[in-house]
């Protein structure tokens, strides 16, 4: 197999998949069986580029490839000049709260911002620096000032005015404080004042917990909080587009943690927030924003705790009644990830063997016949139909390759015959027994 893959990507793929998680880079090299979904995604990205907004729900069983799909979406979007980011829902963060949990989610979103030159995240400072350079160059051209002189302190007022004008154009809520903070970032940028730059970034990322501290450090009266964080995300979306990017994509995984919220009122408030964002996207109230949420079938369809327990969402997210396993509608908001078939898994394992060899500079003695034997052993085990997930298949295969690499004398047939199937699925139904407060 001839693979064109960077060493960094090969290492990320092998290390991540061996640990049971999705690699942050290189997922395009291990993509199989998702051609229709990628085609539909590409069409949706074109719509968002043209000023529309989109919200998609990626639904599948545990281990079916939801997280992988979100990372693949990232890769496709970055190549089309989107600013992308990802975050996981956890018991400590959510879309709605009054105790800081929504702000934690916002901070995670801002921390993980990625662009083509920084695909692993942490790109917010790079984007701000780029935007400031664009503003500075424009001011120099508009005022016939040599680019070598524009950073002189005497021209600071012109740049400050231009920054505020741009911010006013791209912000609707919190624009004044947003502009002041960006100007503070600019001051730190041209004066090499790292503390001022860090404080400005701290505010933009929602890391100030008190208004007093923000006022002392930056001279602003407001901070990002549980109530206004969504407005800030929309402001950033418009800012990124003004810089020349196609749009802002936000990918949110592990939505089962919203389903698990024990207090029904709080859970409904989170679903209400999803409804607000959904309506904004499809009613044209926000532009160039693409939000993806990944969750299980229970998170979507459970009539007591899932999204379908909220009638306004159920009517919007119910499956097209004319869709079948043969005729799929990939333009609807909910996309259900079907399991990979055996042929697709074979192709995937073949790819992984090649990437493993490249990563370690070896040629493990595993051929197509051995891969078929491995698959037959796994899929014929008791419980395979019910419990086996692609994650477990991949991890066991890489574990065998790892043993053979470090122990050339090991018997591969014996290793394959020792495969065991375990139920790794979380017990989602158990949350139904949690007392509602």
NORZI-V834634 format. One record per backbone hydrogen bond with DSSP energy under -1.0 kcal/mol. NH is the residue of the N-H (numbers start at 1). CO is the residue of the C=O. If there is no record, write none. Layout:
nh & co
NH & CO
NH & CO
//
This chain:
nh & co
10 & 6
11 & 7
12 & 8
13 & 9
14 & 10
15 & 11
16 & 12
17 & 13
18 & 14
19 & 15
20 & 17
21 & 16
29 & 26
30 & 27
38 & 34
39 & 35
40 & 36
41 & 37
42 & 38
43 & 39
44 & 40
45 & 41
46 & 42
47 & 43
48 & 44
49 & 45
50 & 46
51 & 48
52 & 47
54 & 289
56 & 291
57 & 333
58 & 293
59 & 335
60 & 295
64 & 61
69 & 65
70 & 66
71 & 67
72 & 68
73 & 69
74 & 70
75 & 71
76 & 72
77 & 73
78 & 74
79 & 75
81 & 78
82 & 77
83 & 247
84 & 114
85 & 249
87 & 251
89 & 253
93 & 90
104 & 100
105 & 101
106 & 102
107 & 103
108 & 104
109 & 105
110 & 106
111 & 107
112 & 108
114 & 84
118 & 115
121 & 118
122 & 111
123 & 113
127 & 123
128 & 124
129 & 125
130 & 126
131 & 127
132 & 128
133 & 129
134 & 130
135 & 131
136 & 132
137 & 133
138 & 134
139 & 135
140 & 136
141 & 137
142 & 138
143 & 139
144 & 141
145 & 140
149 & 146
150 & 146
152 & 149
155 & 152
156 & 153
159 & 155
160 & 156
161 & 157
162 & 158
163 & 159
164 & 160
165 & 161
166 & 162
167 & 163
168 & 164
169 & 165
170 & 166
171 & 167
178 & 174
179 & 175
180 & 176
181 & 177
182 & 178
183 & 179
184 & 180
185 & 181
186 & 182
187 & 183
188 & 184
189 & 185
190 & 186
191 & 187
193 & 188
194 & 192
197 & 193
198 & 194
199 & 195
200 & 196
201 & 197
202 & 198
203 & 199
204 & 200
205 & 201
206 & 203
207 & 202
214 & 210
215 & 211
216 & 212
217 & 213
218 & 214
219 & 215
229 & 225
232 & 228
233 & 229
234 & 230
235 & 231
236 & 232
237 & 233
238 & 234
239 & 235
240 & 236
241 & 237
242 & 238
243 & 239
244 & 241
245 & 240
246 & 81
248 & 288
249 & 83
250 & 290
251 & 85
252 & 292
253 & 87
255 & 294
257 & 254
258 & 255
259 & 255
260 & 256
261 & 258
267 & 263
268 & 264
269 & 265
270 & 266
271 & 267
272 & 268
273 & 269
274 & 270
275 & 271
276 & 272
277 & 273
278 & 274
279 & 275
280 & 276
281 & 277
282 & 278
283 & 279
285 & 280
286 & 280
290 & 248
291 & 54
292 & 250
293 & 56
294 & 252
295 & 58
300 & 296
301 & 297
302 & 298
306 & 302
307 & 299
308 & 300
309 & 306
310 & 307
313 & 310
314 & 310
315 & 311
317 & 313
318 & 314
323 & 320
324 & 327
335 & 57
337 & 59
345 & 341
346 & 342
347 & 343
348 & 344
349 & 345
350 & 346
351 & 347
352 & 348
353 & 349
354 & 350
355 & 351
356 & 352
357 & 353
358 & 354
359 & 355
360 & 356
361 & 357
362 & 357
366 & 364
371 & 367
372 & 368
373 & 369
374 & 370
375 & 371
376 & 372
377 & 373
378 & 374
379 & 375
380 & 376
381 & 378
384 & 381
387 & 383
388 & 384
393 & 389
394 & 390
395 & 391
396 & 392
397 & 393
398 & 394
399 & 395
400 & 396
401 & 397
402 & 398
403 & 399
404 & 400
405 & 401
406 & 402
407 & 403
410 & 407
415 & 411
416 & 412
417 & 413
419 & 416
424 & 422
428 & 426
431 & 428
432 & 429
433 & 430
434 & 431
//
